[in-house]
């Protein structure tokens, strides 16, 4: 009898993906800093694979002061130029500038809604959406709700927050449980939801 853990199909290629899937993906996040960081990282993934982001995670966090918004809003042209020389990050000027821009938008959201957590989770009535997919093909790339959140984030000044990026973010931070029903972590994520 095999003791092999059954995971979602996308998380079987590398140890990095397995660890991320098992320890983070789909577990509800309510910490503002982590929510902001994940929103930025999902935006950096645009046009790339999540495995690329995972592989660069340590250097990205080091280069961007662990995505601390209070540090990011102090970045100037010289800092941007230095970042664009860093081979450990995604060297895309628009994405680098978006990090700084989004840090400013973060503080506006917090001023209006008290926290990024309160703002984002209000879209799902503070309860994760629990799906029951049996295959990866069933999982949508975006939904009407991710489209709505995307438009609202853009209205508040955020960049690189398209509907597909937002849906990937929602999956990552547990706003939606998209573990397959066959996945060993499908029910464990639900137990987090009930806390």
C-alpha positions as CSV (number, residue, x, y, z in Angstrom):
1,X,0.0,0.0,0.0
2,X,1.4,3.4,-1.0
3,X,1.9,6.2,1.5
4,X,2.3,8.7,-1.3
5,X,0.5,12.0,-0.7
6,X,-2.0,12.9,-3.4
7,X,-1.7,16.5,-4.4
8,X,-3.2,18.8,-7.0
9,X,-1.6,18.0,-10.4
10,X,0.2,21.3,-10.8
11,X,2.2,20.7,-7.6
12,X,4.0,17.6,-8.5
13,X,7.0,18.8,-10.6
14,X,9.4,20.0,-7.9
15,X,10.0,20.1,-4.2
16,X,9.5,23.9,-4.3
17,X,6.0,23.4,-5.7
18,X,5.2,20.6,-3.3
19,X,6.2,22.6,-0.3
20,X,4.3,25.7,-1.4
21,X,1.2,23.6,-2.2
22,X,1.4,21.7,1.1
23,X,2.2,24.6,3.5
24,X,0.7,27.8,2.0
25,X,-1.5,27.5,-1.0
26,X,-5.2,27.8,-0.1
27,X,-4.7,28.5,3.6
28,X,-6.6,31.7,4.5
29,X,-4.3,34.7,5.0
30,X,-5.4,37.7,7.1
31,X,-2.1,39.4,7.6
32,X,-2.0,42.7,5.6
33,X,1.7,42.4,4.8
34,X,1.4,38.9,3.5
35,X,-1.7,39.7,1.5
36,X,0.1,42.6,-0.1
37,X,3.2,40.5,-0.7
38,X,1.2,37.8,-2.4
39,X,-0.7,40.3,-4.5
40,X,2.6,41.7,-5.7
41,X,4.1,38.3,-6.4
42,X,1.1,37.2,-8.4
43,X,1.4,40.3,-10.4
44,X,5.1,39.5,-11.1
45,X,4.0,36.1,-12.3
46,X,2.0,37.7,-15.2
47,X,3.4,36.1,-18.4
48,X,5.6,33.7,-16.4
49,X,5.1,30.5,-14.4
50,X,4.6,30.3,-10.7
51,X,7.6,28.0,-10.5
52,X,9.7,30.9,-11.8
53,X,8.5,33.1,-8.9
54,X,9.1,30.3,-6.3
55,X,12.6,29.8,-7.6
56,X,13.3,33.6,-7.3
57,X,11.4,34.1,-4.1
58,X,14.3,34.6,-1.8
59,X,16.1,37.1,-4.0
60,X,12.8,38.9,-4.8
61,X,12.1,39.3,-1.1
62,X,15.7,40.5,-0.4
63,X,15.7,42.9,-3.3
64,X,12.3,44.5,-2.3
65,X,12.7,44.6,1.5
66,X,10.3,41.7,1.9
67,X,7.7,43.8,0.1
68,X,7.2,46.1,3.1
69,X,4.9,48.9,1.8
70,X,6.5,51.5,4.1
71,X,9.9,50.8,2.6
72,X,8.6,50.5,-1.0
73,X,7.1,53.9,-1.0
74,X,10.6,55.4,-0.4
75,X,12.1,53.9,-3.5
76,X,13.4,56.5,-6.0
77,X,14.7,56.4,-9.6
78,X,18.2,55.3,-8.4
79,X,16.7,52.4,-6.5
80,X,14.7,51.3,-9.6
81,X,17.8,51.5,-11.7
82,X,19.7,49.4,-9.2
83,X,16.8,46.8,-9.1
84,X,16.9,46.5,-12.9
85,X,20.5,45.4,-12.7
86,X,19.6,42.6,-10.2
87,X,19.6,39.2,-12.0
88,X,17.7,37.7,-9.0
89,X,14.4,39.5,-9.8
90,X,12.0,39.9,-12.7
91,X,13.8,42.6,-14.6
92,X,10.8,44.3,-16.1
93,X,10.6,48.1,-15.5
94,X,6.8,48.2,-15.5
95,X,6.6,45.5,-12.9
96,X,9.2,47.2,-10.7
97,X,7.4,50.5,-10.9
98,X,4.1,48.7,-10.2
99,X,5.5,47.5,-6.9
100,X,6.1,51.1,-5.7
101,X,2.9,52.3,-7.2
102,X,0.9,49.5,-5.4
103,X,2.6,50.2,-2.1
104,X,1.1,53.7,-2.3
105,X,-2.3,52.3,-3.3
106,X,-2.0,49.9,-0.3
107,X,-1.9,52.8,2.1
108,X,-5.0,54.4,0.5
109,X,-6.9,51.1,0.8
110,X,-5.9,50.8,4.5
111,X,-7.0,54.4,5.1
112,X,-10.4,53.8,3.5
113,X,-11.1,50.3,4.7
114,X,-9.0,50.0,7.9
115,X,-6.9,47.1,6.4
116,X,-6.2,45.3,3.2
117,X,-7.5,42.2,4.9
118,X,-10.9,43.8,5.6
119,X,-11.1,45.2,2.0
120,X,-10.2,42.0,0.2
121,X,-12.2,39.5,2.4
122,X,-15.3,41.7,2.2
123,X,-15.7,40.5,-1.4
124,X,-16.3,36.9,-0.2
125,X,-18.3,38.0,2.9
126,X,-15.3,37.1,5.1
127,X,-15.8,33.3,4.3
128,X,-13.7,31.3,1.7
129,X,-15.5,30.0,-1.3
130,X,-15.1,26.2,-1.2
131,X,-15.2,24.6,-4.6
132,X,-15.4,20.9,-5.4
133,X,-13.3,20.4,-8.6
134,X,-12.4,16.9,-9.6
135,X,-9.9,17.8,-12.4
136,X,-7.5,20.7,-13.1
137,X,-9.4,21.3,-16.3
138,X,-12.5,22.4,-14.4
139,X,-10.7,25.2,-12.5
140,X,-11.4,28.6,-14.2
141,X,-8.6,31.0,-14.9
142,X,-10.8,33.8,-13.7
143,X,-14.3,34.3,-12.5
144,X,-16.9,37.2,-12.5
145,X,-15.8,37.8,-8.9
146,X,-12.1,38.1,-9.7
147,X,-13.1,40.4,-12.5
148,X,-15.0,42.6,-10.1
149,X,-12.1,42.6,-7.6
150,X,-9.7,43.4,-10.4
151,X,-11.7,46.4,-11.5
152,X,-12.0,47.7,-8.0
153,X,-8.3,47.3,-7.3
154,X,-7.5,49.2,-10.5
155,X,-10.0,51.9,-9.5
156,X,-8.0,52.2,-6.2
157,X,-4.7,52.6,-8.2
158,X,-3.3,49.1,-8.3
159,X,-1.5,47.8,-11.4
160,X,-0.8,44.2,-12.7
161,X,-4.1,43.1,-11.1
162,X,-6.0,41.6,-14.0
163,X,-8.8,39.1,-13.4
164,X,-6.6,36.1,-13.9
165,X,-3.9,37.4,-11.6
166,X,-6.6,38.2,-9.0
167,X,-8.0,34.8,-9.2
168,X,-4.6,33.2,-8.7
169,X,-4.2,35.4,-5.7
170,X,-7.6,34.4,-4.3
171,X,-6.6,30.7,-4.6
172,X,-3.2,31.4,-3.0
173,X,-4.5,33.2,0.1
174,X,-7.5,30.9,0.7
175,X,-10.2,33.3,-0.4
176,X,-11.2,30.3,-2.6
177,X,-10.4,26.7,-2.0
178,X,-9.4,25.2,-5.4
179,X,-7.6,22.1,-4.1
180,X,-9.0,19.2,-6.1
181,X,-11.4,17.0,-4.1
182,X,-8.9,14.1,-4.5
183,X,-6.1,16.2,-3.0
184,X,-4.9,15.4,0.5
185,X,-5.1,19.1,1.5
186,X,-8.7,19.7,0.3
187,X,-10.3,19.0,3.7
188,X,-7.4,20.3,5.8
189,X,-7.9,23.7,4.1
190,X,-11.5,23.6,5.0
191,X,-10.6,23.1,8.6
192,X,-8.6,26.3,8.4
193,X,-11.7,28.0,7.0
194,X,-13.8,27.1,10.0
195,X,-11.5,28.8,12.5
